[in-house]
Amino acid sequence: MANYLYTITAHSNYGSWASSAEGVSIVNTYDDQTNAMVQSPNMLIQAPGTSWDGASPGAAGQSQDPSATDRSIFTRVSAGGANAYNNPGFPYFSLLIGDRATTPVASWDGLIGANNDEADWGGNTPALTWHTPYIGVEVYTLIVPTDNVVYQSATQRIGNVLVWHIPGGFLGVYGQNANLPFRDTELPIAADNDDKAASKIWGMGFGLIYGDAAPGDNIPYIDPGTL
């Protein structure tokens, strides 16, 4: 059974390591080489018992510059351009989800960088920290990047996440209230059922973890028909 964790970090490697077989996947990435958000290359989001053939997470914000648009999950990290990315040697900044039931957490770091070289949005290199979603069942963990400084063991980490814990059945209502930085037509609304709201959230490129049989054991699937 899956046991998901999440984090946000800058890193030097990208792409081939991000697969479910390795236990960790990119949800969405800011590419400093193009100043644009890049949708997930191979995050697997699918309905139970079906093959997934829809858009990747982040399709709604693909190629958007977070300093110039409200259609990027990293808009809050860049503070609308006031807090520019500053990471020499770390061209990528990503929201990640890992399944520690597949691969031990300690082995994920080397996939992200050759020397465990993760860093924050500002170029600092505090230790990478993986977070646990809501520890009960039938509750969503909605993961949204933020430019707020979060203190971890007396170390500032610029670029972390805001997290909402949303009861099952209410993802549309509380997803709407999360004020995600996207156009009104793309946001979850109160009338959306959980599947439709989840698809919109993934389409924007935010993270979403759910516990049904056990805490943090499920990744809600994305339905391309709602995007």
C-alpha positions in Angstrom: 0.0 0.0 0.0 1.3 3.4 -0.9 2.6 5.8 1.8 3.1 9.2 0.2 5.3 12.1 1.3 5.7 15.5 -0.3 8.3 18.3 -0.5 9.4 21.3 -2.6 13.0 21.8 -3.5 15.5 23.1 -6.1 17.7 20.5 -7.7 20.1 19.8 -10.6 18.7 16.7 -12.1 15.4 16.4 -13.9 13.2 13.9 -15.8 14.4 10.4 -16.0 14.4 9.8 -12.2 10.8 11.0 -11.8 8.9 7.7 -12.0 6.8 5.7 -9.7 9.3 2.8 -9.9 11.8 5.0 -8.1 9.3 6.0 -5.5 9.3 9.8 -6.2 7.6 11.8 -8.9 7.7 15.4 -10.1 4.3 17.1 -9.8 5.4 20.4 -11.4 8.6 22.3 -12.0 9.9 25.8 -12.5 12.7 25.8 -15.1 15.2 28.6 -14.6 16.6 28.1 -18.0 13.3 29.1 -19.7 11.7 31.1 -16.8 8.6 29.0 -17.2 6.6 26.3 -15.4 6.9 22.8 -16.9 4.2 20.3 -16.5 5.0 16.9 -15.1 6.7 14.6 -17.6 5.6 11.3 -16.0 3.6 11.7 -12.8 1.2 8.8 -12.9 -2.4 9.9 -12.0 -5.0 7.4 -13.0 -8.4 6.1 -12.1 -8.4 2.7 -10.3 -8.3 -0.1 -12.8 -7.8 2.0 -15.8 -4.9 3.2 -17.9 -4.3 6.9 -17.8 -4.2 8.8 -21.1 -5.0 12.4 -20.1 -3.1 15.6 -19.6 -0.2 15.7 -17.2 -0.4 17.6 -13.9 0.3 21.3 -14.6 -1.2 21.3 -18.1 -3.2 24.5 -17.3 -0.1 26.4 -16.4 2.4 24.9 -18.9 5.1 27.5 -20.1 3.8 30.2 -17.8 6.3 32.5 -16.2 5.5 32.9 -12.5 6.8 36.4 -12.3 4.5 37.5 -15.1 1.2 35.6 -14.6 -1.2 34.2 -12.1 -1.3 30.9 -13.9 1.7 29.2 -12.2 1.8 27.3 -8.9 5.1 29.1 -8.2 3.5 32.6 -8.4 3.5 32.8 -4.5 7.1 31.6 -4.4 8.3 34.3 -6.7 6.1 36.9 -5.0 5.0 38.2 -8.4 8.6 38.8 -9.5 9.7 40.6 -6.3 11.6 37.5 -5.1 13.4 36.4 -8.2 14.8 32.8 -8.5 18.4 32.8 -7.4 19.9 29.3 -7.7 23.2 29.0 -9.6 23.7 25.3 -10.4 20.1 24.4 -9.5 18.1 25.0 -12.7 15.0 23.3 -11.5 12.6 23.9 -8.6 9.9 21.3 -8.1 6.9 20.2 -6.1 7.5 16.4 -5.5 5.6 13.5 -4.2 7.3 10.3 -3.1 6.0 6.8 -2.1 8.2 5.6 0.7 6.5 2.2 0.5 8.3 1.8 -2.8 11.7 3.1 -2.1 13.4 4.3 1.1 13.5 8.1 1.5 17.2 8.1 1.9 17.7 7.0 -1.6 15.6 9.7 -3.2 18.1 12.5 -2.6 20.7 11.3 -5.1 18.1 11.1 -7.8 17.5 14.9 -7.5 21.1 15.8 -7.5 24.5 14.1 -7.8 25.6 15.1 -4.3 22.3 15.5 -2.5 22.5 19.1 -3.7 18.9 20.3 -3.1 18.4 24.0 -2.3 15.6 26.4 -1.6 14.3 29.2 -3.9 16.9 31.6 -2.8 19.9 29.3 -3.4 20.4 28.3 0.3 21.1 24.6 1.0 19.3 23.6 4.1 18.5 19.9 4.4 15.7 18.6 2.3 12.6 17.8 4.4 9.8 15.4 3.3 6.4 16.0 4.9 3.6 13.7 5.8 0.1 14.3 4.6 -2.9 14.2 6.9 -2.6 11.2 9.1 -6.2 10.2 9.1 -8.5 8.8 6.4 -11.0 10.4 4.1 -9.2 13.7 4.2 -7.4 15.4 1.3 -4.0 17.1 1.7 -3.8 20.0 -0.8 -0.2 21.2 -1.3 0.5 24.8 -2.6 4.0 26.4 -2.9 4.5 29.6 -1.0 7.2 32.3 -0.7 6.8 32.4 3.1 10.0 31.5 5.1 9.5 28.3 7.1 11.9 27.7 10.0 13.3 24.2 10.2 15.9 23.5 13.0 16.8 27.2 13.1 17.3 27.2 9.3 15.4 29.4 7.0 14.0 27.7 3.9 12.7 30.2 1.2 10.0 28.4 -0.8 8.0 25.9 1.1 4.4 24.9 1.0 1.0 25.9 2.4 -1.2 22.9 3.2 -4.9 22.5 3.5 -6.6 19.5 5.0 -10.0 19.0 3.4 -12.6 16.4 4.3 -13.7 14.0 1.6 -16.8 15.3 -0.2 -15.9 19.0 0.3 -12.9 19.4 -2.1 -14.9 21.8 -4.3 -16.0 24.0 -1.5 -12.6 24.2 0.3 -10.6 24.1 -2.9 -12.4 27.2 -3.9 -11.6 28.9 -0.6 -7.9 28.1 -0.9 -7.6 31.0 -3.4 -5.3 29.2 -5.7 -3.5 31.7 -8.1 -5.3 30.7 -11.3 -8.0 32.1 -13.5 -11.6 31.9 -12.1 -12.6 29.5 -14.9 -10.0 27.0 -13.9 -10.5 27.1 -10.1 -12.5 24.5 -8.2 -16.0 25.8 -7.3 -18.4 24.8 -4.5 -20.6 22.8 -7.0 -17.7 20.6 -8.1 -17.7 17.0 -6.8 -14.4 15.7 -5.5 -13.3 14.1 -8.8 -13.9 17.3 -10.8 -12.2 19.5 -8.2 -9.3 17.1 -8.0 -8.9 17.2 -11.8 -8.8 21.0 -11.8 -6.2 21.0 -8.9 -3.9 18.6 -10.7 -4.5 20.4 -14.0 -3.1 23.6 -12.4 -0.2 21.6 -11.0 -0.8 21.6 -7.3 -0.3 18.5 -5.2 -3.1 16.4 -3.8 -3.0 13.3 -1.5 -5.9 11.4 -0.1 -6.4 8.7 2.5 -9.2 6.2 2.0 -8.2 2.8 3.3 -5.2 4.3 5.2 -3.6 7.7 5.7 -1.8 9.1 2.6 -2.4 6.0 0.5 -4.1 7.5 -2.6 -3.3 10.0 -5.3 -6.7 11.3 -6.7 -6.8 10.8 -10.4 -7.1 13.5 -13.1 -9.9 13.3 -15.5 -8.8 15.0 -18.7 -12.5 15.6 -19.6 -12.7 18.3 -16.9 -9.7 20.3 -18.1 
